[in-house]
Amino acid sequence: MLRYATSRCSAAFGASRSFFVRFQSNLPEGTVYGGPKPQTSGSRTTLMSLRKKYRQGNPISMVTAYDYPSGVHVDNAGIDICLVGDSAAMVVHGHDTTLPISLDEMIVHCRMVARGARRPFLVGDLPFGSYEMGVKEAVETAIRVLKEGRMDAIKLEGASPSRIAASRAIVDAGIAVMGHVGLTPQAISVLGGFRPQGKNVASAVKVVETALALQEAGCFSVVLECVPGPVAAATTAALKIPTIGIGAGVHCSGQVLVYHDLLGMMQHPHHAKVTPKFCKQFGQVGTAINKALLEYKEEVENKSFPNDLHTPYKISNVDVSGFLKELQKMGLDEAASSAALVAEHATSSS
């Protein structure tokens, strides 16, 4: 059973509130309970280590992942934060928006990622419909994401009064919260689609104000999505907690991209639900996958795969003879002939 050790953060991470940090305690050695140690090489990222990185002015890296293999890759790369995003609704489940994914589905994704990503700080999105009814529902949902999903923290979108209250209540329950302002995909109904924010005076001021409100509620970090560079820079300067940019320029405390987007996984236009303008493809994995699948199909059709190298399991000549006799007794002469030809080929090629 996973245990969580309490780690107290300073004002930069939600003053005088306790957050739970999985696997690693910040208590000195020799204390009553220091928490189990990481089983993988390298130190585990905690809120304390993120705070230190932020204070030193070192950029924070974050990647959104959805399953065990992507979690392993994020872990191996030494990424600081792994976000299990509700964008799984679009990237993995094929929906047109993030809205359809359920809490139970998100928890499954969280568990898969947690098995693979042992070193990054793990953040799980609260999906649409799982926290809007009030602070009680929000806290209950956040608790499930930590206990069942094995996350270190949660993320929720927006900064309306009800969501500020939810953020504060979740923090007060001992759970670290990452805020999210700018383009908030769960609010596309009122935004009129996936539209950038902060492009006029009123909207830009609102971005800064909502980020400050989330900081006041105790959030340890805020995602800034799809806002102009000057707005992101102003928000970052105004806050005493890290900003994580996505389509918000370089003047943030860190950056986040979706695993599939940065790898160029979804190359075919009919399968890419949204192709973000801000995303740089650091690989063309989709092209490599498509090439491999086409080659596989061709070799299956021309019967060059599997060859003898990829048919490793052998049967002795004595057992082949006995097998052929049994087939003949069963009246399966054609089957016996086919087996005999294959056995003869295997003997001649060995």
C-alpha positions in Angstrom: 0.0 0.0 0.0 1.3 3.4 -0.9 1.8 5.9 1.9 2.0 9.6 1.7 4.3 11.6 3.8 3.3 15.2 4.7 5.5 17.9 3.3 5.0 21.5 4.3 5.7 24.1 1.7 6.5 27.8 2.1 4.6 30.8 0.8 5.8 30.0 -2.8 3.8 26.8 -2.7 0.6 27.7 -0.8 1.7 29.2 2.5 1.2 27.1 5.7 -0.6 24.2 4.1 0.4 20.6 4.1 0.8 18.6 0.9 1.2 14.9 0.5 4.3 13.6 -1.4 4.4 10.0 -2.5 7.3 7.7 -1.8 9.8 10.3 -0.4 9.6 12.2 2.8 11.4 15.5 3.5 12.0 14.5 7.1 15.6 13.9 8.2 16.9 10.4 8.5 16.3 8.9 11.9 12.9 10.4 12.4 9.9 8.2 13.4 8.7 7.8 9.8 10.6 8.9 6.7 8.5 7.2 4.1 9.5 4.4 1.7 12.3 5.2 -0.6 12.1 5.2 -4.4 12.7 1.8 -6.0 14.3 3.3 -9.2 17.6 5.0 -9.6 17.6 8.8 -9.3 15.8 11.0 -6.8 12.0 11.4 -6.9 10.6 14.8 -7.8 8.7 16.3 -4.9 7.0 19.7 -4.2 10.2 20.6 -2.3 12.5 19.8 -5.2 10.1 21.7 -7.6 10.1 24.7 -5.2 13.9 24.6 -5.1 14.1 24.5 -8.9 11.7 27.4 -9.2 13.6 29.5 -6.7 16.9 28.9 -8.6 15.3 30.0 -11.8 15.6 26.6 -13.5 12.8 25.8 -16.0 10.4 23.0 -15.0 9.6 20.3 -17.6 6.2 18.7 -17.8 4.7 16.2 -20.2 1.2 14.8 -20.4 1.0 11.1 -20.6 -1.8 8.5 -20.4 -0.5 5.0 -20.0 2.3 2.7 -18.8 4.6 2.9 -21.8 4.4 6.7 -22.0 4.9 6.9 -18.3 8.1 4.8 -18.6 9.4 7.1 -21.4 8.7 10.3 -19.4 10.4 8.7 -16.4 13.5 7.7 -18.4 13.8 11.2 -19.9 14.0 12.7 -16.4 10.9 14.9 -16.9 10.0 16.8 -13.7 6.2 16.5 -13.8 4.0 14.0 -15.5 0.4 15.2 -16.0 -2.3 12.6 -16.6 -4.5 15.0 -18.5 -8.2 14.8 -19.4 -6.9 15.4 -23.0 -6.8 11.6 -23.0 -10.5 11.9 -24.0 -9.3 13.3 -27.4 -5.8 11.7 -27.8 -6.6 8.2 -26.6 -10.4 7.8 -26.7 -10.9 9.7 -30.0 -13.5 12.3 -28.7 -13.7 15.7 -30.2 -13.4 17.5 -26.8 -12.1 16.6 -23.3 -15.7 16.6 -21.9 -16.8 13.0 -22.3 -14.1 11.3 -20.2 -15.3 10.0 -16.8 -13.6 10.1 -13.4 -13.4 6.3 -13.4 -11.6 6.3 -16.8 -9.2 9.0 -15.6 -8.3 6.9 -12.6 -7.5 4.0 -14.8 -5.2 6.2 -16.9 -3.6 7.6 -13.7 -2.9 4.1 -12.4 -1.2 3.1 -15.7 1.0 6.1 -15.7 1.9 5.7 -12.0 3.2 2.2 -12.7 5.6 3.5 -15.3 6.6 7.0 -14.0 8.3 6.4 -10.7 10.4 9.6 -10.5 8.3 12.5 -11.9 5.9 14.4 -9.7 2.5 13.0 -10.8 -0.5 15.3 -11.4 -4.0 14.0 -12.3 -6.7 16.1 -14.0 -10.1 16.3 -12.4 -12.4 15.7 -15.4 -15.4 17.7 -16.3 -18.5 16.8 -14.2 -16.5 15.5 -11.3 -16.1 18.6 -9.1 -18.6 21.3 -10.2 -21.4 20.4 -7.8 -19.6 21.9 -4.7 -16.6 21.6 -2.5 -17.7 18.3 -1.0 -17.7 16.6 -4.4 -14.4 18.3 -5.4 -12.6 17.0 -2.3 -14.1 13.5 -2.7 -13.0 13.4 -6.3 -9.5 14.7 -5.5 -9.1 12.1 -2.8 -10.0 9.3 -5.2 -7.5 10.6 -7.7 -4.7 10.3 -5.1 -5.8 7.1 -3.4 -7.0 5.1 -6.4 -5.1 6.8 -9.1 -1.8 7.0 -7.2 -1.2 10.7 -8.1 0.8 13.2 -6.0 -1.5 16.2 -6.8 -4.5 17.2 -8.9 -5.2 19.8 -11.5 -8.4 21.7 -12.1 -9.4 24.3 -14.6 -10.6 27.9 -14.2 -10.9 30.4 -11.4 -14.6 31.1 -10.9 -15.7 31.6 -7.3 -16.9 28.0 -7.1 -13.6 26.7 -8.4 -11.5 28.9 -6.2 -13.5 27.5 -3.3 -12.9 24.0 -4.6 -9.2 24.6 -4.9 -9.0 26.0 -1.4 -11.0 23.1 0.1 -8.9 20.5 -1.7 -5.7 22.1 -0.4 -7.1 22.3 3.1 -7.8 18.5 2.8 -4.0 18.0 2.4 -3.9 17.7 -1.4 -1.6 19.7 -3.7 -3.5 21.6 -6.4 -2.3 22.8 -9.8 -4.4 25.6 -11.3 -5.1 26.2 -15.0 -6.0 29.5 -16.7 -6.2 30.9 -20.2 -7.7 28.5 -22.6 -9.5 26.0 -20.4 -10.8 23.1 -22.7 -13.5 22.1 -20.2 -15.1 25.5 -20.7 -15.3 25.4 -24.5 -19.1 25.7 -24.2 -18.8 29.3 -23.0 -15.6 30.1 -24.8 -17.1 29.1 -28.1 -14.4 26.5 -28.9 -10.7 26.1 -28.4 -9.9 29.9 -28.4 -6.8 31.6 -27.1 -7.3 34.0 -24.2 -5.7 37.3 -23.1 -5.9 38.9 -26.5 -7.4 42.1 -25.3 -7.1 44.3 -22.2 -10.0 42.9 -20.3 -9.1 39.3 -21.1 -5.4 39.8 -20.3 -6.2 41.3 -16.9 -8.5 38.5 -16.2 -5.7 35.9 -16.8 -3.5 37.7 -14.3 -6.3 38.1 -11.7 -7.5 34.4 -12.0 -3.9 33.2 -11.6 -3.5 35.4 -8.5 -6.7 34.0 -7.1 -5.6 30.5 -7.6 -2.3 31.3 -5.8 -4.3 32.8 -2.9 -6.4 29.6 -2.8 -3.2 27.6 -2.1 -2.3 26.2 -5.6 1.4 25.3 -5.9 1.5 26.1 -9.6 -0.6 27.4 -12.5 -0.8 26.3 -16.1 -1.1 29.1 -18.6 -2.6 27.8 -21.9 -2.8 29.7 -25.2 -2.1 33.3 -24.0 0.1 35.9 -25.6 3.7 36.1 -24.4 3.4 39.5 -22.7 0.4 38.2 -20.7 2.3 35.0 -19.7 5.3 37.1 -18.7 3.2 39.5 -16.6 1.5 36.6 -14.9 4.7 34.8 -14.1 6.2 38.0 -12.6 3.1 38.6 -10.6 3.0 35.2 -9.0 5.2 33.6 -6.3 4.5 30.1 -7.6 5.6 28.5 -10.9 3.7 29.0 -14.1 3.7 26.2 -16.6 3.2 27.4 -20.2 1.5 25.6 -23.1 1.3 27.9 -26.1 2.2 30.8 -23.8 5.8 31.5 -24.9 9.1 31.1 -23.2 8.6 33.5 -20.3 7.0 31.0 -18.0 8.6 29.0 -15.1 8.2 25.8 -17.2 6.6 24.2 -20.2 4.2 21.3 -20.9 3.3 19.4 -24.1 1.2 16.4 -24.8 3.3 13.2 -25.3 1.7 12.3 -28.6 2.0 15.9 -29.9 5.6 16.4 -29.2 6.5 13.0 -30.7 4.5 13.6 -33.8 2.5 10.5 -33.1 -0.8 11.5 -34.9 0.5 12.2 -38.4 -2.7 11.4 -40.4 -5.0 14.5 -40.7 -8.1 12.3 -40.2 -6.9 11.0 -36.9 -5.4 14.2 -35.4 -8.4 15.8 -33.5 -6.5 19.0 -32.8 -3.1 20.0 -34.2 -1.9 22.8 -31.9 -0.1 25.7 -33.5 2.2 26.0 -30.5 3.5 22.4 -30.6 6.9 21.6 -31.8 7.4 18.0 -33.0 10.6 16.7 -31.5 10.1 13.4 -33.3 8.1 11.9 -36.1 7.1 8.7 -34.4 3.8 8.5 -36.3 5.7 8.3 -39.6 8.0 5.5 -38.2 5.0 3.6 -36.9 3.1 3.9 -40.2 6.2 2.7 -42.1 6.6 -0.3 -39.8 3.0 -1.3 -40.1 3.1 -1.0 -43.9 6.2 -3.2 -44.0 4.6 -5.7 -41.7 1.5 -5.9 -43.9 3.6 -6.4 -47.0 5.7 -9.2 -45.5 2.6 -11.0 -44.2 1.0 -10.8 -47.7 4.1 -12.0 -49.5 4.8 -14.6 -46.8 8.3 -13.4 -46.0 7.3 -13.1 -42.4 7.5 -15.1 -40.3 10.6 -16.8 -41.6 12.6 -19.6 -39.9 14.3 -17.1 -37.7 10.9 -16.1 -36.3 9.6 -19.6 -36.0 11.8 -20.8 -33.1 9.8 -23.6 -31.6 11.0 -27.1 -32.7 9.7 -30.7 -32.6 12.0 -33.7 -32.8 11.9 -36.0 -35.8 10.8 -38.8 -33.5 7.8 -36.8 -32.3 7.0 -35.7 -35.9 6.8 -39.3 -37.0 4.5 -40.1 -34.1 2.4 -37.0 -34.8 2.0 -38.0 -38.5 0.8 -41.5 -37.6 -1.8 -40.1 -35.2 -3.1 -37.7 -37.9 -3.4 -40.6 -40.3 -5.3 -42.6 -37.7 -7.7 -39.7 -37.5 -8.2 -39.8 -41.3 -6.4 -36.4 -41.7 -4.1 -37.4 -44.5 -4.0 -33.9 -46.0 -3.0 -32.5 -42.6 -0.3 -35.2 -42.3 1.1 -34.4 -45.7 1.2 -30.7 -44.9 3.0 -31.3 -41.6 5.5 -33.7 -43.2 6.4 -31.1 -45.9 7.0 -28.4 -43.2 9.0 -30.8 -41.0 11.2 -31.8 -44.0 11.9 -28.2 -44.8 12.8 -27.5 -41.2 15.2 -30.4 -41.2 16.9 -29.5 -44.5 17.3 -25.8 -43.5 18.8 -26.6 -40.0 
